[in-house]
Amino acid sequence: MKKMDEEAARRLYEEGFVDAKIGARLGVSESTVYNWRKREGLPPHGRKTAHQVSTGSEAVEEKESFRKMKEEAERILPQAEYEKSVQDAERSEREKGELVERIEKYIERGMRQIEEAKSETESAGEILVLSGKYRALSDLRDEIRLLRVLEESGI
């Protein structure tokens, strides 16, 4: 009977080879590698040997490992959904803020244009119409500012 090179077996084992492949590379039987691995306290890699299937302990360990992975996935999934909803809310808040800023800029620009138009016209009726539009834009600007203050204070 050929003696197995245990150092070479350990290197092959650490590279992830299964008992049968280690045995084939070293010219020994799969059961020789299995017995050496058991003496060393090393768990199996890859597929099950006939001996492992007959003991059944590996199946129990795999079921427990699968159960733990499933529990971890179930724990992580709601967390990922929560994080996505937070990101969506942050993006929504950011987009809302950008929209409000654009509206405020349009209002300010409109108010400036109305002031310029009022200074260039001599018609009392036209000045009255422009003053009404200016007042409407001013009120809208004030409403937006009030909403921002209320939102920031949590009211």
PyMOL commands that set and color helices and strands:
alter all, ss='L'
color gray80, all
select helices_A, chain A and resi 6-14+19-26+30-40+50-55+57-120+124-153
alter helices_A, ss='H'
color red, helices_A
deselect
rebuild
show_as cartoon
